Amino acid sequence: MSVTAPRGFRAAGVAAGIKADGARDVAVVINDGPSRAAAAVFTRNRVKAAPVLWSEQVAKGGRVRAVLLNSGGANACTGAPGFADAHTTAERTADALGDSAAEILVCSTGLIGERLPMPELLAGVDTSVAAAARDGGLDAADAIRTTDSVAKISFRRGDGYTVGGMAKGAGMLAPALATMLAVVTTDADLTAEQCDRLLRAATAASFDRIDADGCLSTNDTVVLMASGASGTTPDEEAFAALLAEVCDDLSRQMIADAEGATKSIAIEVVRAADEDDALEAARAVARNNLFKCAMYGEDPNWGRVLAAVGTTSAAFEPDQIDVAINGVWVCRKGGVGEDRSRVDLTGRDVTVTVDLSAGGASATVWTTDLTNEYVHENSAYSS
Amino acid sequence: MSVTAPRGFRAAGVAAGIKADGARDVAVVINDGPSRAAAAVFTRNRVKAAPVLWSEQVAKGGRVRAVLLNSGGANACTGAPGFADAHTTAERTADALGDSAAEILVCSTGLIGERLPMPELLAGVDTSVAAAARDGGLDAADAIRTTDSVAKISFRRGDGYTVGGMAKGAGMLAPALATMLAVVTTDADLTAEQCDRLLRAATAASFDRIDADGCLSTNDTVVLMASGASGTTPDEEAFAALLAEVCDDLSRQMIADAEGATKSIAIEVVRAADEDDALEAARAVARNNLFKCAMYGEDPNWGRVLAAVGTTSAAFEPDQIDVAINGVWVCRKGGVGEDRSRVDLTGRDVTVTVDLSAGGASATVWTTDLTNEYVHENSAYSS
């Protein structure tokens, strides 16, 4: 179902010959309306790939007819010629749809620093637009995979409308493929302003809270398109909750599929002074290589959790922090707590709870362990 | 020679039974004067080990008679009992010297979250003070090793005075041993105020610019003691240069000995708007796991360098950055530059030069690659 679960959308995923192995590598998601309200959020990296630079301009208009995505090449650090390639891709998609390039988003994922094979890509644009259909959501999700072992899709039914989505990307990423792309669709009737506000809120609480290796891609893009085909103007709060569920579901699928990872780790920070503090502390733990190695070794090394939290500016007293690993409070008041041998780390899912004893706010960041497989994926790969 | 190269200092390193393998684990460095001027800088981690909390108080007095150091246990996250242990250790050292505990620094390195074996440690204090001698510098440097494969020492002769030093710690560190300790001595005659100012400047340009895994220890301590035994009041600028050389030498030895590392990598950022920008950009590259994996794989993946620099707030234009790896300008103006196949990454030493084209400032940060051995050291180790 994926992006085609809501009415008003067609999609396709085709093999255009960009990937050497002949796998699907071009996807399109088309909004047939009646509305074209849309919004997008992009990487905060200041080195932005050409498709991001193009799509930022398109998204400002608040209307999107289609998103054209390719795997097998990031079109990043490719200068003015790379930007021209992104523009050409949008124009070709617009031509195929009899529409305007000003409403075509372009997303790319793959190696940085290489031009895309334009003849193959442009042929793929034609093929994918021609193939786009109401049942094409899964093929599209398949076509945007790089090292993802499975296609990532989600959908939820609301009161008279539906939200669907697809994503690619994961924590442990192959070289220079460190990109997260997500396309979320709905047949609810929303304004562009609503799309923007609701997508930013949902992204901040989902995609922004997975952090596999602290590396920020040049290509990250999350898009929301609203076709209005259901004829339903949703209750905003209910829609926001549904959108949050879909984004959270896609985020969790990325962590679960993180290449090279053997653990999916939730870092929960509770009783923080405010949410920013909770997030800063959770992210510091999620990015600490020593902690991540300990998780790989199934070692409940709470000292590394404290050492990571100690690098932040969050409000806490070092002698008031409690830390639980999978429910065992191994650290109490900044010192030794319950017997660490009681911690069971044999499963894939791990929860680390940090109690800052500083207030009533909380936040969770999802991460993975640091493994030999991660190092292998990101060093042995020939790029 | 090490810390006993300058006149006025005695040192020793003994095996007190803290380390299970019977290796040396207690060191002492004694300043016999006539001056006791001293200063110290400590970890910026807010979770500070007990010996750091103790020594911060001592250092405020600007006078240090001796530093007592142990490996085999960090005495971190041990609460009030751990602080009492640090205090007791200082008192015992003072007793052995017939002096005041208020002028005894204590340093520990090893596992976090465990109490030190005090009977062994206190016996070690007595033995080491009794053994302290003018030729004890190398034994002391040996006794503070944890996973360091070699003792790290340095000395330089100035105009009528000498600067000596020892250090332990490295980039790729065994679990919870992520600590850098350094003791620098001189027989120059300096005030405590000079010691403080000159040590901070030297540390900022050396120990603060090695960054192996971005993990900040709970125990980091750097001490400077001036005995005045040479009778020479040095030209401050000349002394600062000599001190910088010793600190830089010790820092480089740490990176060179980083366990699990196969590369010593200098990240040089040039033509930055100011030094802060240069440092921020260099550190972002040094901490980027994807870049560090690429170095391990001997892959001149400049896209990862740009992606890392792009996460900073340094002044630059993405289409104006040049990147060289071992002298080959693989990235020009943010895009493809010279042929990457010309980059030779087979040696241990790697230099990555990032030209921000934004001004006249520069800075270098030293780091290591991210390897399977690092993951192994930090996960398979039983703690």
Interface residues (C-beta under 8 A of the other chain):
Chain A: R44 N45 R46 V47 K48 A74 A76 C77 T78 G79 G82 L111 I112 G113 E114 L173 P175 A176 A178 D213 G214 C215 L216 S217 T218 R287 N288 N289 L290 C293 A294 Y296 G297 D299 N301 W302 G303 R304 L306 A307 A308 V309 G310 T311 T312 F316 P318 D319 I321 C331 K333 G334 G335 V336 L370 T371 N372 Y374 V375 H376 E377 N378 S379 A380 Y381 S382 S383
Chain B: R44 N45 R46 V47 K48 A74 A76 C77 T78 G79 G82 L111 I112 G113 E114 L173 P175 A176 A178 D213 G214 C215 L216 S217 T218 R287 N288 N289 L290 C293 A294 Y296 G297 D299 N301 W302 G303 R304 L306 A307 A308 V309 G310 T311 T312 F316 P318 D319 I321 C331 K333 G334 G335 V336 L370 T371 N372 Y374 V375 H376 E377 N378 S379 A380 Y381 S382 S383
